[in-house]
Amino acid sequence: MRETFTKGMARNIYYGGSVFFFLVFIGLTVDTVQTLPKTDNRENLTEEVVAGKRLWEHNNCIGCHTLLGEGAYFAPELGNVYTRFGESTEAIKGFIKSRPVDGIPGRRSMPQFNFTDQELEEIAQFLKYADGIKVARDWPPNIQG
Amino acid sequence: MKYESQSIAKLYFIAAIGLFVGQILFGVILGLQYVIGDFLFPEIPFNVARMVHTNLLIVWLLFGFMGAAYFLVPEESERELYAPWLAKLMFWIFLVAGALTILGYLLVPYATLAEITMNDLLPTMGREFLEQPTITKIGIVVVLLAFIFNIGMTILTGRKTVITLVLLTGLVGLAVFFLFSFYNPHNLVLDKYFWWFVVHLWVEGVWELIMASLLAYVLIKVTGVDREVIEKWLYIIIAMALISGIIGTGHHFFWIGAPDYWQWLGSVFSALEPIPFFMMTLFAFNVVNKRRRDHPNKAATLWALGTAVMAFLGAGVWGFLHTLAPVNFYTHGTQITAAHGHMAFYGAYVMVVLTIISYSMPIMRGREAANARAQVVEMWSFWLMTVSMVFITLFLTGAGILQVYLQRYSEDPMSFMATQEKVEIFYWMREGAGLIFLIGLILYIISFFVKGEDVKMLGSSVSIEETS
């Protein structure tokens, strides 16, 4: 690099630039957190949903599925599964309940988690709540996720 | 080796390489599960193997970063490590905690692991990459704090260089942002938003500081180029990394319920994220071309150039490929993401750790560079791993493009599972490339044991010792 561009200038760009954009980021984060109530479906964040989220975490569902596009890419997107299953929590529960213990020969299969009826209801309610989050452009592009 | 305590790095590097092998073995298992869906089911379901694969990666890279810091900081600071015993103690704590966590993943169902580690007291488990039990996360914080204290005291009481200060900033950032892994709100959007404070601000933020400083250190050593020149490059690279990368976090906020302005901010700033990686490539080739010495460690120079190029391709080019919101609308959460993730992590972080290992291991074993035959084997492993990673990325990209078309773009979209069957050929090819990668890794390990005559630096090695 030319001599006119000194190390001191490079250092100032680093300190100035990173501090400035970090402060902007904090500002945007504050604004985002304040704006979220319009989209994040918090009005439907019931105790059942909270319990469902814990079940979702404790069974590492994100290790195969995506939820709003984040997670693993081994199994279907679940951010819109409530819509895909005809807006039926019963259909979701039925699917989870029916998974064979030893899998399906040669194919991918979700494990059998042996959830109680209460737990099935909680996980289904959590997925219904996730589907209710208002996402930009109503992502995913279509019902297949 | 100028300082006795630098040799602690050897422990860390050996552990890192060992865990790297584990990571790749599980990668091969995962690749096979993509095509033979019931492989190892239900004993090791996909989610468990994936957790082992990604967590081992994170842990061995952390071992690598710590080892790198323990090696270069005493030399840069011109003093022994502040507390060598603490570095050794933390090594064993981290290794045992890491091994127990991985065994926990493999030996009991994840829900049982959550129960016996009392996740309900402070629920942090079950989120991608942050699957570790809360107690392990606390352990990671303790190890990181002790490590930063040790490194920080060494730096602050010794000679301060730009390299050590940038490295320290990166490491402190790593520890600070990891604290967000303890925040797990019920609200899914908030959970996702702050989850990225760990994941994005690590790999597209502070880790770039660590990477750039390690690369700068090795380049000073192997090229003998004036420190002033290298430091200027270092500042401008990390400046661009943070200027683009901080607001660039917004490219993760497109489809999680965050406000619409992130579509613009995320697109524009993340489109700038390739710039620091491109500058790293320019930087590496520039200083190697202007080298003032021919260091006998050719392999280390190859790794240094390789990491710059591959980080630019993997993080820069493959990142840009799907970072603009209108494109990401279709590609989000598909095999395109997986393709990018593989080459970016390999190019930027795996390779930079292998660069510093390549440079420092011979020195810690009492010679300037490995013998010529060992270096040839090491360079073969470089090419096998790097080329096979390029192909893994290309095959996943092929799978991803087809997946996007069939499942999201065409007039009559297919279901996820039907699409997966259609793209199976790409998964088989990826698995083949993965096996070549494993062969490259085995060769890499063999290279440490190849015997031959020592290579000496041409001419006097003293006369061109760095000037600053």
Interface residues (C-beta under 8 A of the other chain):
Chain A: M1 F5 T6 K7 A10 R11 I13 Y14 G17 S18 F21 F22 V24 F25 L28 T29 D31 T32 V33 T35 L36 T39 D40 N41 R42 L45 V49 V50 K53 R54 W56 E57 H58 N59 N60 C61 I62 G63 C64 T66 L67 L68 G69 E70 G71 A72 Y73 F74 A75 P76 E77 V101 D102 G103 I104 P105 G106 R107 R108 S109 P111 F113 Y129 A130 I133 K134 V135 A136 R137 W139 P140 P141 N142 I143 Q144 G145
Chain B: Q33 Y34 I36 G37 D38 F41 P42 P45 F46 N47 V48 R50 M51 Y110 A111 A114 E115 N119 D120 P123 M125 G126 R127 E128 E131 N184 H186 N187 L188 V189 L190 K192 Y193 E228 V229 E231 K232 W233 Y235 I236 I238 A239 L242 I243 I246 I247 T249 G250 F253 F254 W255 I256 G257 A258 P259 D260 Y261 W262 Q263 L265 F329 Y330 H332 G333 T334 Q335 T337 A338 Q407 R408 Y409 P413 M414 S415 F416 M417 T419 Q420
